[in-house]
Amino acid sequence: MNNEQIVEQFRQNLAHVNQRISAAAVRSGRTAADVQLVAVSKYVDAAMTDLLIQAGANVLGENRPQALDEKFQTINQPGVQWHLIGHLQRNKVKKVVSQAALIHSVDSVRLIDAIDKAATDQGLVAEVLLEVNVSGESAKHGFTSEEVAAALDHASALSAIKVTGLMCMGGLASSDDDVRSEFAQLRELRDRLDSDSLIHLSMGMSGDFETAIEQGATLVRVGSTLFQGVER
Ligand SMILES: *Cc1c(COP(=O)(O)O)cnc(C)c1O
């Protein structure tokens, strides 16, 4: 495939995903404008990510700080936002804070403090989501549902970090019903916290983003579906 063919394939894939987003949004009583596609580019290198951007993706998700840094430095496209969606270690916070428009995966109070400090040092306000381990599986990162309120309280006392929502991984559940119930639990948790600033629910990936939207997702993190038909 040459680059034009790849861009064309990406265009078709993006159009198809956007149609599915739109239909699911309507089913949940909303519109496509209420749901942001985060195009997860972690599977491909900077050159291929650049083609995805040329095809129209403008919010890109990376799960590793190193990859985010590399693409941030090499891809110089105006109007593109980078989101960190994967685990963040405290020693990587400094760069991420200056590069990511949104960090989806804040999973500890110590990380909240580190982000606030790095953002303060750089004169920024970092926008983040708190990752919640809704299903309680021990292998995963994230706050338990019980810990979220205290973490939010803690963050609200800091001036350089702004929590605008919650994120969950989902998808590891065995049945569609379990996935749907995890997404519903994240939404219910957000509603119980009764905070006007929690506008985002980041949930849903290639296999379950429509279910997530039906349960209230405002950000869907879609990777593999976007790369169908493209040799990589
Ligand atoms: C890879 C990844 C995704 C995208 O998953 P796909 O199944 O490829 O769509 C979403 N969220 C996170 C945190 C990821 O690491």
The ligand as an SDF file (V2000), in Angstrom:
LIG
                    3D

 15 15  0  0  0  0  0  0  0  0999 V2000
   -4.9220   -0.0920   23.5040 C   0  0  0  0  0  0  0  0  0  0  0  0
   -5.8700    0.6380   24.3570 C   0  0  0  0  0  0  0  0  0  0  0  0
   -7.1410    0.9970   23.8840 C   0  0  0  0  0  0  0  0  0  0  0  0
   -7.6280    0.6350   22.4940 C   0  0  0  0  0  0  0  0  0  0  0  0
   -7.9320   -0.7150   22.3910 O   0  0  0  0  0  0  0  0  0  0  0  0
   -8.4950   -1.3470   21.0360 P   0  0  0  0  0  0  0  0  0  0  0  0
   -9.1330   -2.5970   21.4860 O   0  0  0  0  0  0  0  0  0  0  0  0
   -7.3300   -1.5650   20.1440 O   0  0  0  0  0  0  0  0  0  0  0  0
   -9.4600   -0.3860   20.4560 O   0  0  0  0  0  0  0  0  0  0  0  0
   -7.9830    1.6950   24.7320 C   0  0  0  0  0  0  0  0  0  0  0  0
   -7.5900    2.0590   25.9840 N   0  0  0  0  0  0  0  0  0  0  0  0
   -6.3760    1.7400   26.4660 C   0  0  0  0  0  0  0  0  0  0  0  0
   -6.0250    2.1740   27.8420 C   0  0  0  0  0  0  0  0  0  0  0  0
   -5.4820    1.0330   25.6770 C   0  0  0  0  0  0  0  0  0  0  0  0
   -4.2680    0.7210   26.1810 O   0  0  0  0  0  0  0  0  0  0  0  0
  1  2  1  0
  2  3  1  0
  2 14  2  0
  3  4  1  0
  3 10  2  0
  4  5  1  0
  5  6  1  0
  6  7  2  0
  6  8  1  0
  6  9  1  0
 10 11  1  0
 11 12  2  0
 12 13  1  0
 12 14  1  0
 14 15  1  0
M  END
$$$$
